[in-house]
Amino acid sequence: MESFLKSAQETVMGVVSGFDRQSAFLLTVGSASFYFLVFPELQKKFEFSAMVGCQEIFNPVCKPKKIELFSTLKENPVNSEGEVVVLELGVCFGINLEYYPKGIHFVGSDVHDFGKEDIRKKCSDLGLNYKGYVVAAAEDLSQVPSNSVSAVVTTITTCSFKDTMKAFREIHRILMPGGRYYFFDHTKEFGGSVKQHLLQFAVFPVLILLFYCHNRRDQLSDIQKVFGAHNVSFKKEFIEFGVLHPIPNSIRPHVYGTATK
């Protein structure tokens, strides 16, 4: 039985590897959870491909806002070696790296290392100093010393934190005094639209099951509790992705900004 499962998994993985990124994203949305229960490693691969597909759909629309948000990265505190160290959680394959200023020292982090080599190469191509990679969940960044990071970045990531308060406390802990946390994420409907509320409720089971994504999470409230409301600067906007798909449309409400330690 074990050899059969291994053979079946290898066969399925061979098929999956042939998909383009957006096809993998759409297939993930439509796949039955049974396969993910039987093949947990397959689920991780699908989740990674799905995030790649999501980012490729969302990134062109969010590009101007990301450029604005990350324009101050180099203004954060430096470490004892004179380095501005930026750590990105949920880095995936490094889609945000193109917005980072040249010369910064970059540390990637995710719950797996599927995109590690992509990130190393991109840093080299973009003039960023690759400093390392941390395989860890945001709730446990014990591998990262306290007060050691100039800035922390998350984009389309906090929705999948298992414990947002614990994760934000960890982010606060590792930041140097005066360092900033940069966040850009979809959030709970805030415009009073009944249609948007209903859509988020309808899509929620699919997102939780396949991506561990909580589309009705109020991250801003937790960030303000950890950092103090007076230390948080933010904007709330509805982002139109221009696709006829219930998942992107369910996560139109976005919040982005910075929280300073």
N, C-alpha and C positions, 0 to 999 in steps of 0.2 A: 504493500500500500504506500509506504514511504517513497519507494522508487517511482511509483506511478505519479504521485503528487509532484515530485521533483521534475519528472519528465514533462508533465502537463504545465507546470509553472514555466519551465524553460521555453516551451512551445508558445505559450501566451506572451511571454516577455519578448520573444522574437518578433511576434506580430506587432506588439506595442511599439517596439523600437523603430518600426518602419513608418509610423504615423508622423505627419507633420504636427507642429505644436498645437495649432488651433483645433485640428481634428481630435487630438488626444483630449483636449479640453472638453469638446462637445461629447465625445464618447464617454468620458468620465461622468458627465452629468447624467447620461442616460443609462449607465451601467447598474446592474443589480448589486446590492451590497454583499450578496453571497460570496462572490469571487474575492472580495476584500477580506472576508472573514477566513476563508480557506487559505488565501495567499497574502499575508500581511505585508510582505515586501513589495508585492505588486501594487498594493494600495498606496504605499509610500511613493512608488514610481509614478503612479497615476496622479497623485496629489501634486507632485513636483511638476509634471507636465501640464496639469491643469493651471497651476499658478503661473507657469510660463505663458500659457495661452491667455490667462486673465490679464497679465501685465502687458502683453502685446496688444490687446484690445484697448486697455485703459491708458497706456502710456502716452500715445499721441495726443489724446484729449487733455491729459493732465500735465503735459510737458511745460507750458508757460508757468503754471502754478508751482511746479517743482523747481524750476529755474529760480523763481523768486524766493521760494522757501529756503533753498540751500545756498543762496548767495552769501550768507553770513557765516558759513562753516569755518572759514579761516580766521574768523574773529574770536574764536573760542580760546580758552586758556591753553598754554603749552605745558608739556611735562618737563621734567628736570633736564632732558636732553634737547629741549627747544622744539619738540615735535607737537603738531596738532594731530591728535589721534582720534579718528572717527570710527566707531563701531556700529555696524548695521545689523540689526536683528531680523531674521526672516529674509536673509539676503537673496535667496533663490539663486539665480544665475547672474546677479549683479546688474540689473537693468537701470539702477539709479546712478551707477558710477559715472556715466557721461555728464552728469550735472555737478559733480564734485570738483572743486578747484584743484589744479595741478599742485603737486608738492605736499599734499596732506598724507598722513600715514593711515592706512586703512586696515581694519580688522573685520572680516566677515564672520557671521554667525548664523547657524540654522540648526534645526533638530537632526539634520543629516548633512552629508558632505557631497551630495550629487553635483553641485555646481562649483565646487572648489577650484578645479583647474581652469574653468571658464573665467572665474574671478581673478585668479592669478594672472592670466594672460591679458585680461582687460585692463587691469591695473598697470601693467607694463606698457600697453598700447596707449593709455590715456595719460601717462605721466604721473601716476599715483604710486606711492610707496606701499607695496603689499607687506603688511606686518604680521599677518597670521590669520588663522581660522579657528573658531571655537564651535565645536559641536555641543550644543546645549539648548535647553528650553529657557525661555525668558524668565521663568519663575526661579531658576537656579543658575545664576551666573557666577558660581563660587570659583570658577577658574580665572575670573577677572578680579584683580585686587580692587579694594575700595579707593575712591578718589584718584583713579588712574586714567580715565578716559576724558578727552576734551568734549566730545559730543556723541550722542547716541541717536540713531535714525531708525524709524520703522515706517513702512508704507504698505498698506493693505495687509497688515500682519496682526494687529492687536485683536482683530475679530476672532482669531484662533487661539488666543491665550487661554489657558485653562483657569487661571486665577489672575485677573487683571491687577488687583491691588498688590499682590505679591510681586508680579512682574514689574510694575511701576516703582515699587520700593527698591527692587534690585537695580533698576535703571538709575534711580536717584543715588543709590549707594556707590555705584561705580563711577559716577560723574565727578570730575574735579569741581571744587567750589567755583561758581561762576560759569560752569559748563552748561550746555543746553541740550535738551531732548527735543528732537525734531520728529513730529508725527504727521501722518497723512493717511487718513483711513475713512472707510465708509462707516456710517453710524446709524443710530435709531432715527426714524422719521421725526423731523423737528418743525415742519412747516404746517402741520394741522391737516394734511391731506388724508382723508379716509381711504381713498384708493391706494395710496402708498403704504399706509398701515396694513391694509388687507393683503397687498402683494407681498410685503415682508413676512407676514404670518404664513401665507400660503407656501412661500419658497423656503422658509426656515427649516423644515424637516430634511429637505434635500441637501441644503448647505451643511447642516450639522452632520448628517450621515456620511457624506462623501468628502467634505473638506474640513470638518471641525470648525466651521465658520458660523459665528453668531452674528446675524445681520441686524439684530435689534439691540445691540450693545451701546451703552452710553459711556464711551471711553473718556470723554472730556471731564465728566463729573469725577471719575476716579483719579485722573491726572491732577485735577485741581485739589483733591483731598491730599495727595501725596506731596505735591510741590508747593501748595498754597495758591489760592485763586489769583492773588496779586502778582504771582510769578509766571502766569500763563497768558500768552498772547495767541489768539486764534481767530479763524474765520470759519463760517459755516456756509456751504454752497451746495446746490443741486448740480450734479455733473451729468451731462447728457452724452451717452456713449454712441448713439447713432446706430444701434443694433436692435433688431426685433427679437429679443430673447428675454425671458422673465428674470433670469438671474442678474444680468447687468442692470436691468431696470429696477430691480428690487433694492439695489445698493446705490441708487442715485444720491441720497443724502451723504455728504462728506463733511468732515471737520479736519482742519489742518492748522499747524502753528508750531510754537515752541514753548517749552517749559524750562525755566532757569533754576539751577540749584543755588 
